[in-house]
């Protein structure tokens, strides 16, 4: 039931998991580790702010549910002074940097391994494909899927897991923020959800353009193959100029679709920070003028929420980048399924012929 649920609602994840297995889980765990270490590093600002405003010491009650950071320093045997707080902050951020480095290296290695397995699997399936199916297939689609589409699928892998990483960090920062000021957390969460509705139309448009681009690349590859294969005939009959016009029209269509995808991506990148600031400013005004909250507590929560909203916008941007190449991923998935189906049919027919001969 779990496998059916994942294949139905998380087709992309199922596709990556098929080739990589437990490695995608390790990527997920490393992302959580990075988020937790970064969150702990940010919590060190809270006792630091108290020490700056009140030299007599740190009040654990003023830290809300994350007062455990004070207990952590106390249990280590260090005095609760400015120096120990700063050292813990350095340790957490250096730990985060180290985890982030190894997570990036591991993700790179997994991506390379994914591309290798994908190429080998497609070549193996193609070599065992029946001749009848091969000669009746779209040669341009086959070449484009086995060459250019592989790089776009690798890009989809990178953007997909960057989206997951950003999503994990958003959740972790939100947990820390809710621990400090639940009211402020609820308001900013509502603002973040509302911004997601603004991007829904852009997501649909990007995915549609991606599917269109994959089809146009298949057509272009087919035209190139025909041009090379039939060059002598086209030259002898004086049809090269006419055929070149078809190639130029195909190139223009690809360029136009790429331009549309690029414009959508630029809009998302440009609008990310202004929307982020707008949400934060609106929530601060509501908290201070209507709900009468203290600005000091809000600013402490803002440390986490600014990070959370930043990664929320980054998650939306990465997701849009993934959608921009999702057409290639869908084409690769369907192409692989078709090859497996044709190979299965071919094997069944061979067995049937052998049985008839007997």
N, C-alpha and C positions, 0 to 999 in steps of 0.2 A: 504493500500500500504506500509506503514511504517513497519507493522508487517511482511508482506511477505518479504520485503527487509532484515529485521533483521534475519528472519528465514533462508533465503537463504545464506546470506553472513556472518552472525554472529550466527551460530548454537549454539555454546557454551554459548554465552551470553544469547540467548533466553532460553536455558535449565536452566541456573541459575535464570533468571528472572521469569520463570514459577513457581519456588518454593519459591523465595524470594521477588518478586515484588519490591516495592519502596526502599527496603533496599539496593539494589545494587546502586541506585542513591545516597543514603546517603554516601556510601563508596566513590563514585566518588567525591562528594562535599568535603568530608573531605580530600581527597588527594589533591584537588586544594588548600584548605586552608593551608595545610602543605607546599606546594610548594611556595605559595605567601609569607608566613611569612619567609620562608628560603631565598627567593629572596630579600625581603626587608632587612633582616639581613645582607646579603652580600653587598647590596648597601651602607651600612654604612662604608665599607672599603674605598669607593671612597673619600668621604670628609675627612676621616681619613688620607689617603695617601697625600691629598693636605695639610692638616694641618702639617704633618710631614715635607714635602718638602718646605712649605711656611708658616711661622709662622704668617704672616699678616692676614690670613683668608682663607676662602673657596671661590673659583670662581665658581658660578653656571654654567656658560657657559662651563666650562671644564668638566662638568658631562654629557653633551649630553641631551638626552630626559629624563633622570632620575634625572634631577635637582629638581624634586618635593620632593626628600628626604631632601634637604636643606630647602625648604619651609615648610615641615612638622615640622622640628625642630624650625624654626622661628615662625610659627603660634602657637606652644605650649607655647611660652613665654620664652623659655630658650635661653640663649646666645649661639651663634654658636661657641663653643669652644670644645676642646678635650673631656672634661668631659661629655658634653651633647651628643656628638656623640657616645661615648662609652656606655652611659646609654641606648640610643635608640637601640644600637646593642644588648645589654644584653636583653632588653625587647622583641625584635623580636625573638631572638633565644630561649628564655625561652617560648615565646608564641608558637613557632614552636614545641618545645619539648612537651609541654602540648597537642597540637593538635595531634601530632604524637602518643602520649600515648593513648589518647582516640580513635583515629582511629584504633590503633592496638587492643585495647580491644573490640571495636565494631566489627571489622572484625572477631575476635575470636568467639564472641557470635553469629554472623551471620553464621559462619561456623558450629558451633555446631547445630544451629537451622536447617541449610540446611541438615546435615547428619540425624537428627531426622526425618524431613519431608520426606526425601528420603527413609529411612527404613520403615516408617509407610505406605507410599504410595505403596511400593513394596509388603509389607506383606498383605495389604488390597486387592491389585489386585490378589495376588497369592491365597488368601483364597476364592475369588469369581471365580476362574478359573475353567473351565469345566474339569471333570475327564478324558475325552477322550484325550484332548490336553495335560494334565499333564503326562499321562502314555506314550505318544509318544514323549515327549520332552527330550532334553539332560539334565539329572539330574545334571551332573557335572557343566554344564553351569549355571543352576538355582542356585545351592549352591554357586558357585564362585561369581556370580553376587550379591547375597544377603549378602555375607560375605566379602571376601577379596577385591572385586572390590569397595565396598563402601569406604574403607579407601583410595584407590587410586583416587577415584572420589573426595573425600574431599581434597586430595593433589592437584588435578587439579584445584579445586576452589581457593585454597590458591595461587598457582603459577599464575593463570590467573589474579587475581586481583592485585597481586604484579607487574605483567607486566603492567597493566593499571596504577598503581601508578607511576611506573618508567617512563612510557610514558608521563603522566601528568607533572611530574617534568622536563622532557626533554623540553617539549613545553614551560613551564614557564621560565626556564633558558635561552632558546633560545630567547624568547621575550625580556628579560632584556639585553641579549648580543647584539641583533640587535639594541637596543636603544642606546648603547654606541658606537659601531664600526660596521656599516653594512658590510663593505668590509671583515673584519676579520670574521664576522659571516657567510657570504656566503661561504668563503673558508673552514671553519671548518665544515659547514653543508654538503658540497660536500664530504669531507673526511669521515664524519659519515655515509652518504648514501652508499659510496663505501664499507665501512666495513660490511654493511648489506648484500651486495652481497656475501661476503666471507662466511657468515653463512647460506646462503640459502640451499646449498647442505647438510649441517649438520642438518638443520631443517627437510628436507625430510627424511633423513636416520633415525633420531630419531623417527619421527612419524611412519615410517614403522616398526621399531623394537617394538614400543609400541603396535601396532595392533597385531604383531606376538606374543608378550608376553601375551596379553590377551587370544588369542586362545590357547596358550600352557598351561596357567593356567586353562582354562576350561577343557582341555583334562586331566590334572593331577587330578583335582577334580573328574572327572568322573571315572578315574582309581581307585582312593582311595575309592570312594563309592562302586564300584564293588568289590574291594578287601575285604572290611569289610562285605558287604552283602553276598558274596559267599565264605567266608573264610573256612567254613567247607568242602565245595565241593572241593576247591583248595587243602586243606590239605589232604583230603581223596584220591584224584587222583594224588597226588604228583606233582601238577602244580604250587606250590607256587614259586619255584625258577625261573621258566619261566616267571611267572607274575611279580615277583620282578625285572626281567631284563627290562620289559616294563616300570615299575615305575622309575627305575634308568635312563633309556634313556630319559624319560620325564623330570626328574629332571635336567639332564645334558643340555637339550635343554633350559630350563628356565634359568639355570645358565649362559649359553653362551649368551643368549639374554640380560640378566641383565648386563653382563660384557661389551657388546658392547655399551649399553646405558650409562654405567658408564664411559667408555673411552671417548665417545663424550662429556659428561658433564665436565670431567676433562680437555679436550682440550679447551673447551670454557672458563672455569675458569682461566686456565693458560695463555691463549692468550689475555685475555681482557685488562690487563694493558699495555703490550708492544705495542699493536696496538693503544691504546689510546695515549700513549706518542709519537709514531711515527707520528700520525696525527697532534698533537699539534706542535711538532718540525718542521715538514715540512711546516705548515702554518706560523709559526713565521719566518722561513727563507725566505719564499716567500714575506711576508709582509715587512720585513726589508730590504732585498737585492734588490727586484724587484720593489716593490710599494713605498718604501721610507717612510713607516709609522713610527711614533714615538713609541719606545718600551714601554714608560710609558702608553700610551693609550691601547696598545696591552695587557699589563699585567693586566690592569683593566678589559678588556673583558675576559681575560683568567680565572679570578675568576669564572665567570659564565660558560664558556665553559668547563672548567675542570669538573665542577659539571655536566653539561649537557652530556658530553661524558661519564663520569663515569656511570650515570644513563642509558645512551643509551646502554652501554655494559651490565649493570645489567638487563635492559629490555630484551635484547637478551638472556641472560643466563636464566632468569625466563621463557621466552617463550619456550626455549628448554626444561626446566624442565616440563613445562605444556605439551609439545608435548610427553614427555616421558611417561606420564600417560593419554594422550588423547585417547588412544585405549580403556581404561577402561571407559572413559566418553562416547565414541561412543557406546560401548557395552551396557552401562546402558541406554542410550537414546533409542537405538533400542529395547532393552529388554522391556522397559516400553511401547513403542509403540505397540509391539507384544502382550503384556498382555492386553492392552486396546482394541486392535482389536479383540482378541479372546473372551474377555468378551462381547464386542458388538455383535459379531456373535452368542455367546451363548444366549444372551438375545433375539435376533431376532428369533432364532430357538424356544425358549420357547414360545414366543408370537404366532408364527406360529402354534405350536402344540396345544396351547389353543384355537386358532381360529378354527382349524380343528375339535376339540372335540365338540365345540359348533355347 
